[in-house]
């Protein structure tokens, strides 16, 4: 059975901020388009195989039941609740993202 994949409000805000940065500030709209395509592919993947990644071993993430998936230069943090996958956060992989959750 396919899982529903949904964005949390935090994820939507973080994702939009990244896209705005890529398009308006960094002036690389092609990178924004590639990221959007990669997120779409991740949604398809997680809808069919949500447990593809184990719960993170990083203490702050593990405590929240978050899993990490690398998408291009970004880390998507997600959790599974029943048959729903919640995309919780997206951070640049070089950020100390564990400190922000």
C-alpha positions in Angstrom: 0.0 0.0 0.0 1.3 3.4 -0.9 2.0 5.9 1.8 0.9 9.5 1.7 3.7 12.0 1.7 3.0 15.4 3.2 5.0 18.6 3.9 4.9 20.1 7.4 4.6 23.9 7.6 8.3 24.1 8.6 9.4 22.1 5.6 7.4 24.3 3.3 9.0 27.4 4.7 12.5 26.1 4.6 12.0 24.6 1.1 10.6 27.9 -0.3 13.5 29.9 1.3 16.0 27.6 -0.4 14.2 28.0 -3.8 14.1 31.8 -3.4 17.7 31.9 -2.5 18.7 29.8 -5.5 16.6 31.8 -8.0 16.8 35.4 -6.7 20.0 35.6 -4.7 22.3 33.0 -6.2 20.8 33.5 -9.6 20.9 29.8 -10.5 17.3 29.0 -11.4 18.5 25.7 -13.0 19.6 24.5 -9.6 16.2 25.3 -8.1 14.6 23.3 -10.9 16.9 20.4 -10.3 16.1 20.5 -6.6 12.4 20.5 -7.3 12.7 17.5 -9.6 14.8 15.7 -6.9 12.2 16.4 -4.2 9.4 15.1 -6.6 11.5 11.9 -7.0 11.9 11.6 -3.3 8.2 11.9 -2.8 7.6 9.1 -5.3 10.2 7.0 -3.5 9.0 7.6 0.0 5.4 6.9 -1.0 6.4 3.4 -2.1 9.3 2.6 0.3 9.1 5.0 3.3 11.5 2.9 5.5 14.3 3.1 2.9 16.3 5.0 5.5 16.7 4.0 9.1 16.0 6.3 12.0 19.0 8.6 12.4 21.7 7.7 14.9 22.2 11.4 15.7 20.8 11.8 19.2 18.6 14.8 18.7 17.2 13.3 15.5 16.8 9.8 16.9 14.8 11.2 19.8 12.3 12.6 17.3 12.2 9.5 15.2 13.6 11.4 12.2 15.2 9.8 9.2 17.7 11.6 6.9 17.7 11.5 3.1 20.3 13.3 1.0 18.8 15.2 -1.9 21.5 16.9 -4.0 23.3 19.2 -1.5 20.4 19.1 1.0 19.3 16.8 3.8 15.6 16.1 4.1 14.5 15.0 7.6 11.3 13.0 7.6 9.3 10.8 9.9 6.8 8.0 9.4 3.5 8.0 11.4 1.2 5.2 10.4 0.8 5.3 6.6 1.9 8.9 6.3 5.4 10.3 5.7 5.9 13.8 7.0 8.7 15.8 5.4 9.8 17.8 8.5 12.8 19.8 7.5 15.3 20.5 4.7 18.7 21.9 5.4 21.9 22.3 3.4 24.1 19.3 4.1 26.9 21.6 5.4 24.7 23.1 8.1 24.8 21.8 11.7 21.1 20.9 11.2 20.9 18.7 14.2 21.1 21.9 16.3 18.0 23.3 14.6 15.5 20.6 15.3 
